Each structure stands twice: as C-alpha cells, then as structure tokens.
Amino acid sequence: MAAVGSRANGLLMSLPVYLTWRRLGFRNICTGRLGLVSSDPEPVVAGTKVLESSKEEFEVGSRLISFETGKIARFANGAVVMAMAETKVLSTVASAKGDAAGDFLPLTVDYQEKQFAQGVIPTTFMRREGAPRERELLCGRLIDRPIRPLFPAGFYHEVQVMASVLSSDGKQDPDILAANATSAALMLSDIPWGGPIGVVRIGRIGGQFIVNPSMDELSLSDLNVVYACTKDKTLMIDVQAREISDKDLEAGLRLAHPEAVKYLEPQVRLAAKAGKQKKEYKLSLASGKTFEKIKDLAEKPIEAVFTDPRYGKFERGEALDKITQDVRKALAEEGDEESLKVLSKTVDTVRKKVIRRRIIREGLRVDGRRLDEVRPIYCEAGHLPVLHGSSLFSRGDTQVLCTVTLGAPGDAQRLDSLVGPPTKRFMLHYSFPPFSINEVGKRAGLNRREVGHGTLAEKALLAVLPPEDEFPYTVRVNSEVMASDGSTSMASVCGGSMALMDAGIPLREHVAGVSVGLVTEVDPSTGSITDYRILTDILGLEDHLGDMDFKIAGTRNGITAIQLDIKPAGIPLDIICECLEHALKGRIQILDHMEREINAPRTKDDTNSPRLATMKFSNETLRHLIGPLGVLKRKIEEETGARMSVGDGTLTILAKNQTVLEKVQEKVDFIVGREIEVGGIYKGVVTSVKEYGAFVEFNGGQQGLLHISELSHEPVSRVSDVVSIGQQLTLMCIGQDVRGNIKLSLKATKSGSKSVPSNGESVLKTIQRSNIWASTENEIASQDNLQDSTLEKCETRGLDNPSISSSPAVLIRTAAECDEEEKLSGLVQSSKSKSKLSVTLKLDHKSKSSADQSETFSDLFSHLIDNSKGSTNSHSGLNENEVVSSKKNTKKDLTSSGVDSRKLKIGKKLTATVHQIRARGLVLDLGGGLLGMYRFEGDSKRDFEVGDKLLVKCSSFTDKGIPVMSFVKGD
C-alpha cells in the first residue's frame, strides 16, 4: 500500500518538507479529507447576549405602570410589554408586505388569555386552549375600536395585532393594559398611524370616582367606564352602569379624559428611544381629477334618490346600485381604467357628501324625518305564548323577536376568564341571520359583531334584574333579528325588556335603547369641526355615511349601558355629552310605547310557566338522593324532564310546569322524605293491613299507622274493605304519640273532615324512627320534653286538654312486630278471676308451635295497651262487654291520685292495683292511668284477684318504655 501511495503521490513526495501538507497545517491525504490539523485549540464558550431594552414608568390613579420593549418578541414590527403590579400583557403588531389587495383596511385584532397566566392547566380534553371565548372576542373589539379610525385614509395593507396576557394576579383587568400596549406597539412600528391613544377605566363607589379600579372595587362600583382618547378628542366609550344620571356620567367622562392623556407622553418617549422610522406605504386614493369626473356623472342621480322619501331600504339600494353601474358603463366606454379601479370607493364618497350636505343645510334626513324624530314603533308582548316569555319589537323597518328561557341555577354559564366571576346567570344571545338583510350567507361559529351587540344589550338589562337571592333562576334571552335597518342592538334591549316582563321576572323598570348619530362639517385646512348635526334613531344608511354610532340604553331614571363607535379621528367630548340629552328624549318616547303594551311583570298562572323550588336538606340526605355517581338524580330528571341542582345543603328543582314539579317533589319525598307537619298532606303506599288499621310507608321510607277509625267518616267493619296492600293513598298527619310515632288519617283529607288539628298545629321537626336500643332514661326524658312542650302550647291557646292531638294516642309498631304478635297471641291463657272484670282470650291450639313458646309477656302487655287505648273497633281477644267494663274501671281509677309517668323512676315504691291477670304475669294499675307489669318467676305463681292491692317498686323498663314492677320484700 505504501508503494501504491508513493506512485500515486509521487509529486507530493518530492516536495520540500516545509511545503508538505502536515507542515502547512493540513491533514494527510491518506485520511481521505483535506483540512487543518487540530492543534489542541481552547474550548469554545458561548458568549453572553445582551438584550437592549427600553422602559418607561409612570403613575395613573395611584398605580405604577410601565412600558417595556426590546426584551421579547424582537422580530415583530412593534412589541411592547405593559405591566401594572403583577399583571403583564404583551402586544405585538405586524403588517403584510407588498401592495394593498382591496379597498378597505383588513385590520385583525386577536386577544388571548392563556391559563398559564394564572398558573392553571386548562380543563379541556386536550389540556390546551381552543377557540376564542366571548371575553377574548370582546377584548379584541375593545382594542380595535379606538385604533381603527387613526389609520390614514387609503391605507389598505393588512395589519395584525396580537395581545397576550403573560401573567395575571387577578386584581386588574388586563383589557386596559392590552389596549394601551397596542397603542405603544403601533408607535414603535413603521406602520403609519395617527396615535398615540390613552385608555382608562373609571369606577364609582359611594359617589366617589375611582381611576383604574381593581376587580374587587369594580364589584362594588355602580359604574364601569372604559374611555379612549387622543390628546384632545374622544375615540371610544364603553359604559355599564346602574341607572346613572346623565349629569353624573358626564362628570365621569370629564374626569376620564385627563387621566387617559397621562398614557400618551410615556409612549412618545418610548418611541423616541426605540421606535422605527415610518415607512412610506402606497395609499389607495383617487386623484382629484378622477374624483371630479365620477362626481359629475353620479352626483345628481344620487341626490334625486336621497331626496325621494318614497324609497324604502332595498328600493333605495337598488337605485344607487343602478347609478354605479351606469357610471361604470360610461367609464368603460371611455377606456378609463384608472377611474374604474377606484369607482366603488369614489361613488360611496359622493353619496356621503350628498347626504351630509342635505342634513346640515336643510335639516332633512333620507326618510324625511326630523333630526330628533324616532321611527314608528310596534310592540307586542307574549308573541309566542307557549314560551316562558317572548316579545316582538319593531322600530321602522328594524324588527327583533326576543324570547326568554328560565333555567335552574346550575344552568348558569361557566366562565374560564382570568378575572371576574366564575359563572354568569343572565345571558343575552344576539343573532343576525343573513335573511334579515336579504342576503345569502353562511353561519359558522361565534361572530365578533354578534357577540359585541349581544353583550351590549345584556349589560343594559342586567342593571334592572332582581338580585340572585330573590330570583335564583338562570335567564337566557335570545334576540333574533328578523329585519335590519339600523340599531338592531338597541331594538334587542327594548324587546328583551318586554320579554322579561312577559316571563314574569320582576324587573325594576323597563329599559329602552336608541342610537344617536352625528354628521359634521370639517375645515380641510385645520381639521376642526365647523358645523354638526345630531341625529336621533339613525338608519343603517345614516350609520354608514355618518361620523358616529352612539348607542345609549337606560330607564327613565338613568343610563345602564353605552357604546360609542366613531369613524373620524376623534370627536370633541363636548359634542358627546350633548348627545346624551338627545338620547334621553328619544328613550322616553320608546318607553312610553313599551309601557302601554306591558308595564308590570306578568303573572304566570298557565300550565306552561316554569316552576322552581328550593328545598333544604342535610348533605348526607343529599348524597342519598343523588345516589352512586348521580344515578338516582339522573333517573328522576329523565323520567320527569325536570332539572335538579344540588348545592351545599340545598336542592333546587326547575320544572317545565307545576305538574312536573309535583312529580319531582313526590319522588324526592319518597327517597329522602321531608319535614313532617301536623296537618300536612302526604302520599304513601299501604304496606300491610291489620285488623285495627293499616301501615303506610311514606315520606322517604317512614311508616305511620292509619287506624281503622281514621279510614272513613262512616263506620268501617273491616280494614280490607277500604284499603289493600300496595294501594297509594293521600293522607294527613294528625299527630304523633309520645314516642314520636306518626298517626295518619284518610278521612281528614275528605270533605267533612273533623280530624284536622285546630289553629294549625305547629311544625314538627323531622321525625326519625325510634331507636329501640336507646336507654330507658333517654326515652323517658324525650317523652317528658314532648309532653312539657305540648302542655305549654295548650296553655297559650286556652285549651284544657294538653294532648298532642284530638285523636287517642296509639302505640305504633312496625308491621313485622304486629305479625309476630298475632302469631303469639294464640298462647294467651285466661286466668280465673272472682271479680266482675275478667279478661278472656281466645286460644288457637292448632297454631301453637315451638316458636310460640318464646312469647314474652312484654309483647302481650304491649298488645293489651294498644287495645285498651285504641278504638272499640279493634279486636285483640277482648269481647265488647269486657272492653267497656275495662274502660269504666280505668276511668274510675284516673279520678284517684296516681303516679305521674314523668316522675316514675327505677326504685320508686308505690301501691298498685291488679288490673288484669295474664298467663305469665300481672297487669298493674299504678294510678294516674299508668299501667305496669309484673312477670311470674318460676313457680312463684299464686292466686291473684283483680283489685288486689300490692306494694311494688319499679325495677326496670322494657325497650318500649313499659314499667316492670317487682314486689317489695315482705309483701
């Protein structure tokens, strides 16, 4: 290989050493690559880049504000970061290269709030921001409206503004920062623009104006003004207020102007430090010769159309289009290509001059109205009766259909904004379909204009809505534009106000809106206004050819919303304030028409009216109602069509009508129950039928006894003749016994009822089932408290009988206990008695079994008490004569002094009388109507007679509170 290398490179091998590759610092040829030989160079270290930035700091309204440029977004035509405290917004501007493509300014403003600005990950499926939200579109419009008029005439190059919130502390709304940062970025760029501008927010709390209020201060403010201006002229006004007077609003605007001017000087200084030289862009303007030529051809025909009031909107438009086509044909015959390029824009300028000259010199408008005259008005409330609320409002050719839909609190719109409330319970959605102007178009996504107009009408109506604690509904108003000839947003305010009253919403006042226009005459040399006219209720054509669209909405008491858009580079504030008076006069005229149609919230009694009910439950009860994963809640909603919202201890039900609401309440009551009231009506299901009555399950699983005496006003021989198992009944609660058991009545719900508690019994607390394992002392204490409270109520009412209700007390047990008792009752044996009163129980020897031997004397004793205190219709083994004699005997004993049941305690000694003799023990009369029992122990059974006197003491109580007695030693 060395020989081959030598032959191949013989010339190189013959060179002197100082000319060889390695001597010259190159690698060897045999490496296959030519290059310098590395000679252990020093490691390369990245240098430190210095970002030259410029910053301007100033103070407005006691808040420190700064503009900064040069640190980020350096490739943008202009980029500025504006900061107030910890809220920072980046605004950038860029312009397209090349010549303009159209005859209008394609300005795009994009405002974006990303969740990283507040340290939050988006909750969307993709965990990233999607399409622009309503607030982002509104903030973009807030930036667009003041900067657009300051671009030079004929500048039709595409311009894009992008404003992004970098960080937010939640204390300041970033929209004001974004607007001012955009102005500073345009000042730094090479784009021709007539700025700078200043944008400021003004609030008012307790009559005191606040400059740049925080979000907490805004929540207490009755005024929210966003004001934009140049050094001496107003550019944009946006107001939301709570019926503020014209005088107070004017004071706020005059305060806002000098505060907004404070933003201008820092922008000028920043542009002087880091701004670019303005670039020469080609402006699309018609030459003076071309303008005069087109004017001579089109002016007189246009003037003839505008002076004829018989033309409608579309007839006038067709006539003007025909004039434009005639001029185009004439120019085409002459071959004037230059004039054809600017024909549309020039003809529009001629129209503008003709109509403005006629308004200023003659005081006549296109449709023949006076300058302060409102178009004819048509109002109709309840246009669509089946809806919650509706209205139809027409002003001239402009027509709007408004509808109202009521929803539950859970239907409120959730907002993902960096600042402001998390939800919104009142929404107004404005829709402008293409057919409203007889055009063909495509409907897709959110439209900036529709969002802006809907929000303006929403702010106007929000001021008169009742507070949420008085009216918890979520309200949605739909404003559908049926025909448009100017000021459809103000028509939405009027129609929306009538629709809300038609829905029965208690508005404080009607709200109306009107749009005020302006036509000015300007000195070309100085640019100052020499003459002007204010127009009330402008047409669409007057909006297009005029200088201003000043939308003002309010009540008779004051202004609730304002939106000012202008076309020239500013209007003096004095003229703006003068327009407020003209708007008030027009607003009053419209309110008169609206109040003649409907002047108070309508009372909704028909079946189509929505119903909302709020119920209070414990959180544990609500969890039981919702069910696992919300299964029970969804099932109720699917079955009834209602909507249920669950809050902290609150259940809100929204139903389409009263019938649906009652169905939902029944289902809720059946699942969780509700507070039981004496005299309250409940629906239940019969679960078992006994000889003495029926057990009914109602109110979320609770059981009550429907005694045979409460079935009907007529005598009932058998319970099964009236009710059956599984039958649904509507019952009244007529009381409860000392143990809290519920007594129900069927006859009380029928006409001629005599069982309804007098004077409306007080509301009982939610009844819980008795705990049979509760201690005896607790059970007696609860009985004592109930009897004491009942006695106090009876004394205040002047009643002698301190009983719970007029019906006799009945010891209520579960159906299972009664079934068991009936099985055991066959074991009762009658003891021989020498007295006239004896108790004989019928024995059923065939049903006797080993299980029957486990019968307890306390169960039989409870059964005896049930029948001794119940109706004579009850059958438990006593014949009729025996029951009567037993009652007489008991009545006689009650007359004697006895023991108070509340004072009977374990260990207390007393003399008792044998009341009855049972198979396993004695029933003792303790006096005062109180019965106790004594159990035979082993073979201690001996002969007793009814009426024997025994010295006994209380040894214990059964689980049902029955005293268990024992003999005193030595008796």
PyMOL commands that set and color helices and strands:
alter all, ss='L'
color gray80, all
select helices_A, chain A and resi 2-8+10-13+17-19+29-31+115-118+134-150+174-188+215-220+246-261+264-274+288-306+313-334+337-341+343-362+409-411+434-437+448-462+488-502+540-545+573-597+619-626+628-640+658-672+708-710+719-721+747-749+776-797+815-827+845-847+851-854+857-869+880-895
alter helices_A, ss='H'
color red, helices_A
select strands_A, chain A and resi 54-60+63-69+78-84+87-95+107-112+159-167+198-205+208-211+223-229+234-244+377-381+389-395+398-407+413-414+423-424+426-431+474-483+512-522+529-536+548-554+559-566+611-616+643-646+650-655+681-689+693-698+702-707+728-736+742-745+909-917+921-927+930-935+949-957+963-967
alter strands_A, ss='S'
color yellow, strands_A
deselect
rebuild
show_as cartoon
